[in-house]
Amino acid sequence: MKSKLTKHLLLLALPLLLKYVFFLVFVDWDVFDKGDIKEDIIFFVLVALLLCTRFFQNKYLKVVLLFLYIFYIVLETTSYLAVSSTFSSSYMYLLLESGTQELKEFAGGYFSWPILLVFVFNGYLFFLLKGKTWKPNFKYSNLVGFSGLIVITTFLKFTGLIESNAYHNTVRGTYGYYDLQKNMQFSPKVNSKELIITADNDVLVLVLGESTDRNHMQLYGYNRETTPLLNAQKDDLFTYDNVISTDVFTLKAVPKILTSLNRMSNGETLVDIVQIFKAAGYNTYWLSNQRPISFHDNAISKIASASKMFKFYNHLIDRDTKVLDEAILSDYEDILDKPGKKMIVLRLIGTHFDYDNRYPASFNKFDKSEDISKKERLVNQYDNAVLYNDFIVNQILSKLKNKNEKSALLYLSDHGENIYDNGTDFFGRSEEIVTKNMFEIPFILWTSERFVKPNDFQYEKNRQFTSEYTYDSIGHVFGVTHSSMDVTNSIFSSAYQPKKRIIVGDRDFDSYFKVKE
């Protein structure tokens, strides 16, 4: 009996072993998260325990459990083969955001013969496993199996290893998507009667960065010269040192920047900044070096589509694109030359991973040595990306300055990035294991000499602020406000009232990281 059980367990382990064979042959191990191995072993133990319970002797329940196990292996293996990353909650979020045609294009673009082999081998193993009989030979098998389920799930949660689990990320991504959609009902039209215009300014340029951690910017005290151009004009900039994002994913962070959505929202109809400026008589423009994802369903694309003119320069997954941010500059300059009052939104690819795809060879200032570790190389590449981002933001600002109008530019990033910072052993972002660097973003305002600031304008460099109130702040500083805006939310107002800075997981940013320190 024990010999039979051992054979069954070896067969059960075979799909998992094949997963790592595929990784060894087809995947660059530098992008592989070693924590996945621990999580996979623990997940395997859990499935084996459940198969040995009397509960799962029912043939239909056994088939369901085995299908979930095999599908888990297929999902994680094909995810690495396609995009060199584990299946995360953000991928689930993106899948839900994508339309049928986009899913077909994605599948067609990434389907390969190794992925086909994964389906064939695992399909064959599923039918082999389905035919095996797992007979528990002890009295309390259900108790042991389901107790194991509770203990193992708790262990995965508190160790952070659950971050690698595809099913956990599927549930979390689905919940996050529908929770956000519930609060993303846009007003079809802004009533001009709800507007108060207090200044006659000409041009607003809103520059939305991507994955840029201010701690890697010379302007914010970083020990490398990563922002020499912005640093040279720092006396002309309102540079805010204590601004954070509330989220680590673009699709959650950006709608809060551009609309009346914030943590106090409770399902009410939202108003976005593009609609407001349109209603105020401004020509609105949107240039994006990020893909539209699902044009008709994605919240960010919905906002963009309200613009008089919008253009997307990139239609690839962020990490794969090699379209540099300078691609937007020519169209941007043409827009500045057009007559009339304008609001221009520029979405950059910024410093998004893969970092070495974010800058041309001429900006490779820090990554010239061959004999360095992977960590050092990624930090160098990220800093090169920040250096190029400095060039782009400076170009945008310089072209605006040349127009000599009553104009303002606001630059901020959607969220930050962790690059092995503060003793951590990973790069990127996560909702399970959070670091300060994932949230600490640049927030910089420039105004021309002729720009009319509000009477209550106040610059406090260290003011605590979260980017979810950027919407209120833009309206206030530019003098185009809507009834949904609150001046006490504006970082630029003497009436500003500090609020708790709540980030993912309902953590209070300031108390959470104060305790951590």
N, C-alpha and C positions, 0 to 999 in steps of 0.2 A: 504493500500500500504506500509506504514511504517512498519507494523507488518510483512508483507511478506519479506521486505528487511532485517529486523532484523533476521528472521529465516534463510535467505540465508547466512547472514554474520556469524551466529553461526555455520552453516554447513561448511562454508569456513574455520572457525577457528579450526574445529575439527581435521584435520590432524596435525596441529601445536600442539594442546593440547596432542594428542596421542604421538607425538614425545617426550614430556617431561614425559609422563607416562612411556614410555619405558626407558627413562633415569633414572627415579626414581627406577625402578625395576631392570634394568640390567647393569647400568653403575655406576662406582665409581665417585661420584660427586667431588672428589678431583682433577680429571683430566679434569673436565669440565670448559670451559672458560665462565664465567658469562656474558662477553660481547656478547656472542651469543644470549642471551635472548633479549637484546635490539635490536640487528640487526634483529632477527626473527620478532619481533613485527613491526618494521619499514617496513620490506619486506612485511609482511602481509597487512599493510595499503596500500602500493603501489599497490599490486595485487587487493585489493578491489576497490581502486580508478579507476584502469584501467578497471575492469569489469563493472563499472558503467558509462563508456563512450559509446557514440553512436558507436564509431569506433569498439569496441569489441562486438557489437550486431550481427555482422556477425558470423554465427554458426561455421565456420571453424576457424576463428581467436580466438573465445572464447575457442574452444577446445584446440588450441595450447597454449594459455595462461594458461588454467587450467592444462594442461599436464606439462608445465614448472614449475608451482607452486607445483604440487604433486611430480614431479620428484625431485625437490629441497628438499622437506621434506624427501623423501626416501633416497636421496644421503647423506644428513647430518646425518640422524638417523642411517643408516647402517654403515656409517663411524665411528661413535662413538661406535656402537655395535661391530664392527670388530677390530678396532685398538685404541679405546679410544681417538680419536682426531677428530676434525672437518676436513672437506675436504679442504685441502690447495692446493695452486698452486704447491707445490713440489710434492704432490700426483699425480696431473695431469701430471706433468713432468715425474714421475716414470711410470705412466700408458702408456705414449707414448713411453717410453724407453723399455717397456716389450713386449716380443713376445707373440704369441697366447698361447703357452703351459704354459708360466709363468702365464698368466692371468687365465688360467684354474686352475692351481695349487693354485694360490692365492684365487680364488673364492671357490675352494673345501676346502681349509684349514680354511677359515674363515666363511663359510656358516653355519648357525645354525637355529634352529627353531624360535628364536625371530626375526631373519632377514626375515625368510619366512613369519611370521605374519605381519611384516611391509609392505611387498609387497601385501599381501592379503588384509589387512585393507585399505591401501591407494588406491589399485586398485578399491575396492568397492566404496570408497568415491569419486573417480574420476568420476565413472559412475553416481553416484547420483548428483554430482555438474554439470555434463555435461547436465543433463536434466532440470536444473533450468533456468528460464528466468530472466535476469537482465535488467530491463527496466529503463533507466535513465529518470527522470521526471523533469529535468531542462535543460534550453536552452544551456548553455555553458559547458556541461559535458565533451566534448573533450578537451576544453581549461583547465578546472580544472584538469582533469586526467593527461594530458601530462605535464602540469606545475608542477604537483605533482611529476611526474617521474623525472624531472630535479632537482627540489629542494631536493627531498629525496636522489637521487644519489649523489648530491653535498655534502649533509650533511653527508652521509655515508663515502664519500671519506675523507673529512676534519676532521672528528672525529676519523678516523681509524677503525670504525666499519665495513667498507667494507671488512676488512681483514678476517672477519668470513663468508663472503658470498660465497657460493659454486660456483655460476656462475661467479663471479668476479675472483675467483681463477682458474676456468676452462679456462677462456680466457687468464689470465695472464700466467698460466702454459704452455698453448699451444703456445702462442706467444714466451715465453722465450725459449721453446724447439726448435722451428723451427728457431728462430733467432740464437741460438747457433749452430745448425746443419749446417746452411748456412755458418758458419765460421769454420766448422770442417771437411774439406776435406784433408785427410792425403796423403802425398807423399807415393807412393807404395814402394819406395826404396831410400835410401840415397846413393848418389854417393860419393865414397871415395875421389874423386878429390876435393870435396867441403869441405873436412876436413883439419884442421891444427892442428897437434899434437905437442905440445911444451914441454911436460913432459912425463916421463916414469913411471907413478904411477901405483900401483897394484890393489887396491880395493877401490871402492866408495860404501858406504852404504847410501841410501836415506831413511829416516824414515818419513813417512807421518802420522802425528797424526790426531785426529778427535775431533772436538768441544772443543778444549782446549784453554781456555782463560788464557793468561799469567799473568793476574792480580790475579789469584788464585794459582800462583806458588811462593814458598818461594824464588826461585832463582831470581825472579823479584821484590822482596820486599814485598810479601804477609806476613801478620802477623801470619800465621800458618805454621808449619813445614810440608809442603806438598811435598817438593822436597829435602829431606835431602841428598840423594845420589849424585844428580847433584850439590847441593850446596857445598858439601865437596870437589869437584874437579873443582870449578868455575874458579880457576886460570889457568886451562888447557883448558878452553873453550873460544871460541869467541862467546859471548852472545850478541845478538843485541836487543836493547831495544825499537826500534821504527819501527817495521815491522807490516804491516797490510795485511789482505786478502781483495780482492776486492768484495767478495761475501759471502753470508751467507749459501749457499747450496753447498754441496760437488760436485755435478755433474756440477756445474758451476765453482767452484774454482779450482779443481784438474787439469782439462785439461789446465788451464792457467799456472799452476805450471810446468807441464811436457812437454809442447810444446811451439812452437813459437807464439801461440795465445796470443794476449794482446789487450788492448783497441784500439790500432792503427791498428789492423788487418782489412783487407777489403776484405775478401773472398779468399785470396790467399791460395795455398796449404800449409798445415802445416807440420812441421817436429817435431818429438818427441824425447825426450832424450834417450829412449831405442834404437831407430833406429840408432842414432848417435854413441852410444857406441858399438853397434853390428858392424857397418861399420868400427869402429876403431880397431876391433879385440878383443873386450872384450866379455866374456861370460856373458849373462844377465839373471837375475833371478828375479822373482816376487812372493812374498808371501803376501797373503792378508787375514786379518781376517774380511773382509767385503764381502758381497755377490756380485757376478758378475752382478746382475740384469739381463739385457738382453745381453748375451755374445756376440752376433754377431752385436748388434746395439749400445750398450753403448760405449761412447767415451773412458772412462777409461779402459774398458775391451779390446777395440781395441788396446790400447797402451800395455796393459799387454800381450796380445796374441802374440806380436812380440818377447817376451822373449824366450830364449832358454828353460827355464823351468818356469812354473807358477803354482801356487796352491792356491785355495780358501778354507778357513777353515770354512766358514760360508755361509749358504744359506737361512737364515731367515732375515726378516725385522730387521733393525738395533736395534730398541728399544727392540725387543723380544729376540734377541740372548743372550745366556749366555756363549758363547765360550770366554774364557779369552785370552788375547793377548799372554800369555805364550805359547799358542799352537804352535806358529811359531818358538819358540826358538830352538827346536831340529833340524828341517830342516835347519834353518839358520846356525847353527853350522856345520852341514854336508856340506853345500855349502862352508863355509869358508875353510873347509879342502880340497876341490877339487882343483886340479892344475889349473893354468892359471890366467889371469887377469879377474877381475870380476866387474860387476856393479849389486848391489842388491837393489831392491826396497821392502820395508816392509811397508804395509798398516795396521795400527792399528785400532781397534774399539775405542781405546782411552777413552775419557770421554763422549761418546755419551749417551744420555738419552735412557733407564732408567739407571740412574747413579748407583743405587745399584746393577745392574747386571754386572758392569764393574770391580769388584774386589772381591777377596775371603774374607771370614769372618776374616781371620788373618790381613787384612788391614783395618778393621773397627776401625779406631782411633778416629774419631770425632763424630760418630752417635751412642752413647751409652745411651743417656738419653731418656726416654719414654715421659716425660712431656715437650714436645716442640711443637712449631707450625709447620705447613706444610712447611712454608718457611725455618725455621731453619733446618728442617730435610733434605730438598733438598740441601741446601748449604752444610750441613755436608756430605751428600752422594756424592756430586760433589767433595768435597775436598778429600774424601777417594779415589775417582776414580783418581784424580790428583796424590795422593800419590802412588797408584799402578802403574800409568803411569810412574812415576819417577823410580820405580823399574824396569819396562820393558825396558825403554830407557837405564838405567844403565847396565842392563844385556847385551843388544845388543852392547853397547859400550865396555864393559869389554871383551866380547868374541873377538871383533875386535882387541882390544889392545894386547891380548895374542898372536896374530899372528905375531906381530913385522914386519909388512910389510909397504910399502909406501902407507898408506891408509888414507881415510878421511871419516867422517860421518857428514851428515847434517840432522838435525831434525827440522821440522816445522809442524804446524797444518794447516789443510785445511781452517779453520775459527775458530772464538771464540764461546762464548756462553754467554748469559745474565742470571745470576742467582740472580734475584732480586737486581742487583747491582745499586749503585748510586741512591737509592730512587725509582727505578722502581718497578712495582707490577706484574712482570711476569718473567717466565724463558723460555729459548729456543732462537729461532731466528725468524726474520720476515723481509720481504722486505718492508713492509709498515711502521712499527715503528722500526727504527733502533737505536741502542745504540753503544757506542764505544767498549764495551766488545765483541760484536759480531764479531769485525774485528781484535782486537788486539791479535796477536798470538806470540807464542815463535818461535825464529829463532836462532838455535845454531849450530855452526860448531866446530868439533874437527878434528885435523890433527895429525898424528904420527910424531915423530922426523925426520924420514927419508923421509917424504912426501915432494915432490918438489912443492913449491908454485910458482905462477907466479911472475915475476920480479916487477910487479906493484901492488903486494898485499898490501892492506891497511886496517887496522881494525879501523873503527870509530863506536864505540859502539852505538851512538845515531843517526846514519844515517837514514834519512827518506827513507822508501823503501816499495814497495808493492810486494806481493808474485808472481804476474804475471810475474815478471822478474827473477824468480828463475832459469828458463831454461837457460838464458844467463849466470847467475852467476855460475851455476854448471859447464858448459863448460869451463868458464874462469878459475875458481880456480883449476880445475882438469887438465887443459892443453889439453882438447879435444874439440876444437871449430869447429863450422860449419858456413858456409857463412850467415846463417839466424840469427846468434847471433851478438850482438852488445856489445862491451866491456863497453860502456858508460852506459849500463843497469845493469852492474854487481855490486852488493853491495860490492864485495871484491876488487874492482879496484880503484886506485887513480884517474882514468879517469872517474869515475862514475858521471853522471849528474842527479841531482834530478829532479823529474817530479811531476806534479800534481797527487795526489792520489785520483783517482775517484772510488767511490763505487756505489752500486746499486742506481738507480734513478738519475744517473749522478750527484751525490753530490760530492763536493770536501771535502774529509774527514777532512782535517785540518781546513778549514774555517767553515765548517758546525758545527763541534763540538766545535770550539772556540767560535762561536756565542752562541751555546747552553749553554756553561759554563757561 
